[in-house]
Amino acid sequence: MTNEDFSIEPIPEGAVFRIERPAKLNAITRPVLLGLAACLDELEARGARLLVVTGAGERAFCAGTDLGELKGLDAETRLTKTAMARDLLVRLSRSPLVSVAAINGLAFGGGLELAMACTLRIAAPHATMSLPEVKLGLLPAYAGTQFLPAIVGKARALEIMMTGRVLSSDEALAIGLVHRLAEHGAPVLDQALAFGREVVRWSPGALAWIRRCVDAAGPEVTDAGLAVEDAAVRANFNSADAREGIAAFLEKREPRFGKG
């Protein structure tokens, strides 16, 4: 599936979604949002495991919303587009797909929000990240005010959003905003695919339960969080994948998950 604003490349485990607007720093347009939604529809319908999201070129992953597209739109239409984008990124964050943001350059505003909606993030050494909306008298509108505190904590999130400053890839790694930095000299996309495949080789059920448990966790261990873990363990304990994993270990072979 292709469009002048994006492309979707099939891979055995799912797809690579690439924003194809390097001259505009891969800024988000309505066709990009519709394309990502259609990509999710197709992948989820066929039970795919992996989605890698990236931008064309080496300058930008995504510079955020294309403000030029908003010219001439009335306030209600702008708010409708914003709500559409927010709902889509929240959907991506909750999708059973393992999604990996291959941050190949700057990720600003809605671009960083897109990256934060992904399950995992790997950044090029030269990548930079920012939520600069405050400098325009605005605030992050694509669920960024919720994603960022959940990832780096409330105190850091407040400082980052209230200053609108730019973070280096090293700082992003240090505070947990990205999970890994790509190695110098190797394409970020290749390393993102390897990262995703490192994860999706394991049991879909176990991965889903781990994500659910982590979502229920907070800064302190709570009875509510422990109850979610207990329910997950009970549901997973006698699953086909759990039986296969134990059998494969005892038989000294690679497990074949997702067959039962």
Secondary structure by P-SEA (a helix, b strand, c coil): cccccbbbbbccccbbbbbccccccccccaaaaaaaaaaaaaaaaacccbbbbbbcccccccccccccccccccaaaaaaaaaaaaaaaaaaaacccbbbbcccccccaaaaaaaaaccbbbbcccbbbbcccccccccccccccccccccccaaaaaaaaaacccccaaaaaaaccccccccccccaaaaaaaaaaacccccaaaaaaaaaaaaaccccccaaaaaaaaaaaaaacccaaaaaaaaaaaaccccccccc
